[in-house]
Amino acid sequence: MYFSSISSRLLLYDTNSWDLKKSYWCYEGILRDISWSDDSKYLLQVNSKGVVEILSPADHNVRTLQHIPLKDTWSASFHRDGHRNIAIGTRSGNVMIWDTKNKNITKTFPTPSQQSCVNFVSYNAKNTSLAASMQNGDTVIYGLVSNIPVLTVKLASSKSISAMKFHHDSRSLLGLATDEGHVVIRDITTNKDKAFFENVHASPVSDIAYSLINRDVMISSGYDKIMNVYDIRLQNVVSTIRTPYTLTSLAINTDNQVALGTKNGIVQLYDLRDLTTPHRVLKGHEEEVHKVAFQPIRKKIISADISLREDTECHSPHKVTSPIRHRTSDMFFISDSPPRNNLDVSPPADNKADSFLVMMGLDKSNDYEEDGNKSAELERKSDRQELRYLQLDSEKNISKVSTPVNSRVTENLVFPSPILANGVPDDGRGSNVNLSNQRPVGQSNQALALETKAVEELKDFVKLTLADVADDNRNYFLHIMMALTKQKLYLEKQLNGITEQMQCMMHNQNALVETNRKLALEIDQLKARQSYL
């Protein structure tokens, strides 16, 4: 696994030994952004002039795979699944989707009325929305299904967004940081703040990141040399550390390692479980570290467009390296789609009902379960059905090949000859059957036996197939009934809880009425005593 940092050049470190493995330099000036694809195979780089290119660290040297030939670009972000679709933001306020396979623009979103430079773009966790933060402080949310702006997020506390990023697990949580030192977590479904941390930094917030282990933990860095750790659910600052350097960027990996880029060209590495001192300091840059990023863990991608020829070539022992050091290609090499080898032909397990509930979306046991499990279960079910059809077709073809059954039955029916075993006719009358076309009695019986056996096997196969279909239908309806029963029990539990709350409220109301009556009686007694005195 690699750790990447950019300044005037791109550096890649080995996260096991923290040795510098690769270096890439092609443009003058400080690079703007660097990010990894979700499948951990490619890097997306934006230089100081806004030129976007896709890099591959698969070889001994980092090489360019594709140069996106769009003018006026300023920000870019990989799709959450794979590397094919890239969101591009321009200086004139346009947002579009670039297809790296076909090398063209597949979507262009409407431009806002007030055009402004797009500083940040980010996909949400489920790839249903795309956020674009403008230089004027507005953040436009585009629906990737309707392809239109569905919401414009405006912060009342600021007009300048210094960092923006969707939550990696929740599709509706959007993190925003401002130049005034505020950090905001906005729910785009309700367009309300889920958490608002006011003036947590004394200077502009440089970057934000979410913990990959705990979905409620968020981190921010600022130019005030401070890193804050937040609890989103409790809406408080859990920890604060002060560093001797101005912090420009941060990143966190699955091992709770936090990397902090500084304005002095140094990268500090902390352990989130022990923030007293950095456990490692990297000094590979001589200028400001503008962005840091950890290579994500390789995920199993089942899409058809993941295979690039350069990936297969880099593992070949006969690969010839290019003599050009920095730029070897400006093209994506797309190979054919790999065959599907994930058919699940194992017998149904005992937890089939639970998998079906998850597939139907009725299992509420885990509110934060990934939709990928549901899609995988759907794919396995469709694969099993497809495999059953393939087996049916193949067995039919085998029966056709092995069994000499023709459409005309008379051609295969064999009549025994009236000749006795010694070859003498029994009545002296000649037979009108051509003896040359007749089969021996043993061969005829064998053919009839084979035909009878094939017909019986075909009948048995049809019966078994119908029985399997009936079992599948029965299990299907049983699973539906189980899901409905589970939902009914859940609703009954909720109803019982509401009933208990109402009874408690009625009890409290009766107690308040009784207390009020006693107080009124005491007031009357005090008035009577006062009038008596």
Number of C-alpha atoms within 10 A of each C-alpha: 14 21 21 24 31 29 25 23 21 23 21 24 20 14 14 9 7 14 12 16 14 17 19 20 16 12 13 11 13 19 25 21 24 22 22 21 22 20 19 18 20 21 23 21 24 21 23 15 15 21 21 26 18 24 22 17 18 16 14 12 18 22 21 24 21 20 18 20 13 14 11 16 24 25 26 31 26 24 22 19 18 21 24 18 20 24 24 26 26 22 19 16 23 20 26 18 22 22 17 21 17 11 15 13 16 11 15 15 16 14 15 15 7 10 14 19 20 26 24 25 26 26 25 22 20 17 15 14 22 22 25 29 28 26 19 17 19 21 23 22 22 22 17 17 9 11 14 15 18 13 15 17 20 14 17 7 11 16 16 18 26 24 22 25 23 24 23 18 17 15 18 19 22 22 21 24 26 26 21 20 22 22 27 21 24 21 18 19 10 9 14 11 15 17 19 16 17 13 15 20 24 15 17 23 30 26 26 25 24 23 22 17 12 11 16 16 18 22 23 25 29 27 22 20 19 21 23 18 21 21 17 19 11 11 14 13 16 14 13 14 13 13 15 9 19 20 29 26 27 29 25 25 19 13 12 17 18 22 26 29 30 27 19 16 21 20 27 21 21 20 17 16 9 11 15 11 12 17 12 13 14 16 11 20 18 13 17 21 29 23 25 25 25 24 21 17 13 12 12 8 12 14 12 11 17 21 15 15 13 17 17 12 14 15 11 10 7 8 10 9 12 12 8 10 13 15 17 14 15 16 15 18 14 16 14 11 12 12 7 10 7 10 14 14 12 7 7 10 8 8 8 12 18 15 18 21 19 22 18 15 12 15 17 13 8 8 7 10 13 13 12 10 13 18 13 13 16 17 15 16 16 14 17 18 13 13 15 15 12 12 12 15 12 12 14 13 12 11 16 13 10 11 16 12 16 10 7 8 8 8 9 15 11 17 12 12 15 15 13 9 7 6 8 10 14 10 8 7 8 10 11 6 12 8 9 6 8 13 14 13 13 9 11 17 13 12 17 15 12 16 17 13 13 18 15 12 13 15 12 12 15 13 12 12 14 12 12 13 12 12 12 12 12 12 14 14 12 13 19 17 12 16 21 14 12 16 15 12 12 13 12 12 12 12 12 12 12 12 12 12 12 12 12 12 12 12 12 12 12 12 12 12 12 12 12 12 12 12 12 12 12 12 12 12 12 12 12 11 10 9 8 7 6
